[in-house]
Amino acid sequence: MKIVVVGGTGLIGSRLVQRLRDQGQEVVAASPKSGVNSITGEGLASALQGASAVVDVTNSPSWEDAAVLHFFETSTRNLLDAEARAGVKHHVALSVVGTDRLLESGFFRAKMAQEKLIQASPVPWTIVRATQFFEFVKSIADFSTQSNQVRLPSALFQPMAADDVAAALVKIVMSPPVKGMVEIGGPEPFHLDELARRELAALRDPREVISDPRASYFGIAVSERTLLPGKSARLGDTHFDAWLRHAPKQPPKKDLHAA
């Protein structure tokens, strides 16, 4: 089975490519580095020739409202048009849990636009909404730092390991399209401020984490349950403490989430 992973060299994409290859699948890790550009369309037709499925784990290089909307709309249209011409049978896209509840953010308005394009496409599809990744807990703290204090709400979220995201995507892309949403998340919920405090302590980061009900999540106002997946979410196996024991000293610096 030929599977094209668009964004195949990123945090999630590289893990997904390796897992699929370990299962004996024919996998194309598509990215501008490999001559495949979903914005310009360069290399798409060749990459998709003979493909049964495409997994889109791309992310915008800019969070500016107009730029991120342009990225997701242009990339998604180009992919879906090329897939329709190539006869691709399953389009899988990675999105974010709570997208429809976070539309004051230009990023999430762009993700919603991406989802609507997929839903209207003739290509059979599955949209996978994932919770935040463990790998970006420090990024949340960095974004919310003022002087030497990190101000975060105590809202609940249920983050997961990037490896578990990739594992879930393998199962989904190897299954028939559901023409609907699948939510995935971590095995346990945490309060945002609590988890940031634990990670910074493990990194011996001296910043103080303050629980502030007026604080935001990447500039977005959230209630206690805004970021949580539904009861039918598929949960990963990796617990935060186990992940933290093996986490790199300097986790990635980007995202709401970056694929």
C-alpha positions, 0 to 999 in steps of 0.5 A: 500500500502506497501512503504519502505523508505530507509534512513527512519530515516534521515532529509527527510526520517523521514518526509516522513515516517510520512506523508505516515503513516498519509495517512494510508499507510503501511510504513517501515522506513529502515535504519541500525538502523532498521536492513536494510543495503543497502550496505551489503544487510542485511535485504533488502529481508525481508523489501521489501517483499510485497512492492509496492514502494521503496523511496531511500533517503539515503546519503553517510557518506563520501564525499571522491570521491571513498567512495561516488561513492562506496556508491551510486553504491553499495547501488543502485545496491543492492536496485534495484536487491532486488526490481526486485526479490520482484516485486516492481513496483516503485523505487523513488530516491532523487537526486539533481537539477543541478547534470549533471552541477556539475560533477567536484565534486566527489559527483555529479559524484556519483549521476550521476552514481546512476541515470544511474543505475536506468535508466538502471533498469527493475524496473519502476522508477522516479528520483526526483531532488531537490534543496538545503534545507533551513536547510543547508544554514548555512552549505553552509556558514560554508563550505565557511568561511575563518577566520571571513568571508564567501565568496560566489558567487552571483549565484542564487539558489531556496532552499526549506523546508525539509517538502516540499521535503517530501510532494512532494515525497509523491505525486510522490510515490503515482503516477505511475512511470514517467520513467524520471526526476521530478524537485522540488524546493522552491517558490522563487530564491535567491542569495547564498550570500544574503541568507547566509547573511540573515540567519546568521543575524537571528542567530546573527552570527557575520561572514561577508558575502562577495560576491566573483565571484571567490568563489565556492559552496562546492568547485564547480565553478558555473555560475549564473543559474547552481543551478536553476531548470527548468521552469517545476519544481514543487515548494513548498509552504514554503517561506524562511522567514516563515521557518526562523521564526520557524527554530532551532537555530542550523541547521544540519551541513551536506550536499549538501543535506542530506536526 
